[in-house]
Amino acid sequence: MEDGTTPDDATEAEAVEWCRGQEEWLATKYAGPAATECVTRENRWWDAKGKFIGQADVGFAADGIALVLDYKFGRVPVAAAANNMQLAALALLAFDNMEGLEVVFCGILQPFASRKEPRVVRYRRESVEELRGYFYRLLAEVEEPGARRVPGEEQCRYCKAKVECPAC
């Protein structure tokens, strides 16, 4: 998905094509007919204070409304959009990195876990400012010397540092 090519494996190729079709349909549904042009794909975003970074898989925007999507090609369903902290962080980052937004919709496409219409969550600028305070408090807590670490399958599943993490 990241580089715009289609995999050789037929099952993976079909999943990629499904995701691409969902992108266009969801962009029109949530951000409007003017938002069919992708405005970001696999770009790293920093928050306004430079405290954390995130990467949206794809984003569309028009007329003050954005749709940000993340792909999960695993077979285990992830947290629902309304409870997904990654999507909340991506919404905050979208507001910080895309000009003129009033609303950001975020969703997850999981072609191997579900082909139902993806649940999408809506964030308004004012609700994201509350999230900003929450994320900054969390960051301050984990950066404290001697902060308690709680490793586990769910919270460490996708961590790239799991192999060398002293808490695991």
C-alpha positions as CSV (number, residue, x, y, z in Angstrom):
1,M,0.0,0.0,0.0
2,E,2.8,2.4,0.9
3,D,4.5,2.6,-2.4
4,G,1.4,2.4,-4.6
5,T,2.3,-0.9,-6.2
6,T,0.2,-4.1,-6.2
7,P,1.7,-7.2,-4.5
8,D,2.4,-10.4,-6.6
9,D,0.4,-12.5,-4.1
10,A,-3.2,-12.7,-5.4
11,T,-4.7,-12.6,-1.9
12,E,-2.7,-9.6,-0.9
13,A,-3.3,-7.9,-4.2
14,E,-7.0,-8.2,-3.8
15,A,-6.8,-6.8,-0.3
16,V,-4.9,-3.8,-1.6
17,E,-7.4,-3.2,-4.3
18,W,-10.2,-3.4,-1.8
19,C,-8.5,-0.8,0.3
20,R,-7.9,1.6,-2.6
21,G,-11.6,1.3,-3.5
22,Q,-12.6,2.1,0.1
23,E,-10.2,5.1,0.2
24,E,-12.1,6.8,-2.7
25,W,-15.5,5.9,-1.4
26,L,-14.8,7.0,2.2
27,A,-13.1,10.2,1.1
28,T,-16.2,11.3,-0.9
29,K,-18.6,10.2,1.9
30,Y,-16.8,12.0,4.8
31,A,-14.8,14.8,3.3
32,G,-17.0,15.5,0.3
33,P,-16.8,15.2,-3.5
34,A,-13.9,17.7,-3.7
35,A,-11.7,15.4,-1.5
36,T,-11.0,12.7,-4.0
37,E,-7.4,13.8,-4.4
38,C,-5.0,12.2,-1.8
39,V,-3.2,15.0,0.1
40,T,-0.9,12.8,2.1
41,R,0.4,9.3,1.9
42,E,2.9,7.8,4.3
43,N,4.1,11.2,5.6
44,R,5.5,11.7,9.1
45,W,3.8,14.4,11.1
46,W,5.1,16.2,14.2
47,D,2.7,17.7,16.7
48,A,2.8,21.5,17.0
49,K,5.2,21.4,20.0
50,G,7.5,18.7,18.6
51,K,6.8,16.3,21.3
52,F,5.6,13.3,19.3
53,I,5.4,12.0,15.7
54,G,2.9,9.9,13.8
55,Q,2.3,8.7,10.3
56,A,-1.0,8.5,8.5
57,D,-1.2,5.9,5.8
58,V,-3.4,8.2,3.7
59,G,-5.3,11.4,4.0
60,F,-7.8,13.4,1.9
61,A,-9.0,16.9,2.6
62,A,-11.3,19.6,1.1
63,D,-13.2,22.6,2.4
64,G,-12.0,22.3,6.0
65,I,-12.7,18.6,6.4
66,A,-10.2,15.8,6.3
67,L,-10.4,12.0,6.3
68,V,-7.3,10.1,7.6
69,L,-7.1,6.4,7.2
70,D,-4.8,3.8,8.7
71,Y,-4.3,0.2,7.3
72,K,-4.0,-2.9,9.4
73,F,-3.2,-6.0,7.3
74,G,-3.1,-8.3,10.3
75,R,-6.0,-10.7,11.0
76,V,-6.7,-9.6,14.5
77,P,-9.2,-6.7,14.8
78,V,-7.8,-3.6,16.5
79,A,-9.6,-1.3,18.9
80,A,-12.7,0.3,17.4
81,A,-12.3,3.7,15.9
82,A,-14.0,5.6,18.7
83,N,-11.6,4.0,21.3
84,N,-8.4,3.9,19.2
85,M,-5.6,6.0,20.6
86,Q,-3.6,5.9,17.4
87,L,-6.5,7.5,15.5
88,A,-6.9,10.1,18.2
89,A,-3.2,11.0,17.8
90,L,-3.5,11.1,14.0
91,A,-6.4,13.5,14.3
92,L,-4.4,15.8,16.5
93,L,-1.5,15.5,14.0
94,A,-3.8,16.2,11.1
95,F,-5.0,19.4,12.7
96,D,-1.4,20.5,13.3
97,N,-0.1,19.6,9.8
98,M,-3.0,20.4,7.4
99,E,-4.1,24.0,7.2
100,G,-7.7,25.2,7.6
101,L,-9.3,22.1,9.1
102,E,-12.4,22.2,11.3
103,V,-13.2,18.5,11.3
104,V,-11.1,15.4,10.9
105,F,-12.6,11.9,10.3
106,C,-10.4,8.9,11.1
107,G,-10.8,5.3,10.3
108,I,-9.0,2.0,10.0
109,L,-9.2,-0.4,7.0
110,Q,-8.6,-4.0,8.0
111,P,-9.1,-6.1,4.8
112,F,-8.2,-9.4,6.4
113,A,-10.2,-8.9,9.7
114,S,-13.4,-7.3,8.3
115,R,-14.8,-6.2,5.0
116,K,-17.7,-4.3,6.6
117,E,-17.9,-0.6,6.2
118,P,-15.1,0.8,8.4
119,R,-16.2,2.7,11.5
120,V,-15.0,6.2,11.4
121,V,-14.7,8.7,14.3
122,R,-15.1,12.4,14.0
123,Y,-12.9,15.0,15.8
124,R,-13.5,18.7,16.0
125,R,-10.8,21.2,16.6
126,E,-11.9,21.9,20.2
127,S,-12.0,18.2,21.2
128,V,-8.5,17.7,19.8
129,E,-7.2,20.4,22.2
130,E,-8.4,18.3,25.1
131,L,-6.6,15.3,23.6
132,R,-3.4,17.3,23.3
133,G,-3.4,17.8,27.1
134,Y,-4.1,14.1,27.7
135,F,-1.2,13.0,25.3
136,Y,1.2,15.5,26.8
137,R,0.4,14.3,30.4
138,L,1.0,10.7,29.3
139,L,4.3,11.6,27.7
140,A,5.4,13.3,30.8
141,E,4.5,10.3,32.9
142,V,6.4,7.8,30.8
143,E,9.5,10.0,30.6
144,E,9.8,10.2,34.3
145,P,12.9,8.3,35.6
146,G,11.8,5.0,37.0
147,A,8.4,5.1,35.3
148,R,6.6,1.8,35.6
149,R,6.5,-0.3,32.4
150,V,3.6,-2.7,31.7
151,P,4.6,-4.9,28.8
152,G,2.0,-7.3,27.4
153,E,0.8,-8.9,24.2
154,E,-1.8,-6.3,23.5
155,Q,0.2,-3.2,24.1
156,C,3.5,-4.5,22.6
157,R,2.0,-6.4,19.6
158,Y,3.3,-4.0,17.0
159,C,6.3,-2.5,18.8
160,K,9.5,-2.5,16.8
161,A,11.6,-2.4,19.9
162,K,10.0,-5.4,21.5
163,V,13.1,-7.7,20.9
164,E,15.5,-5.4,22.8
165,C,13.0,-3.8,25.3
166,P,14.2,-4.3,28.9
167,A,10.6,-4.4,30.1
168,C,9.6,-7.4,28.0
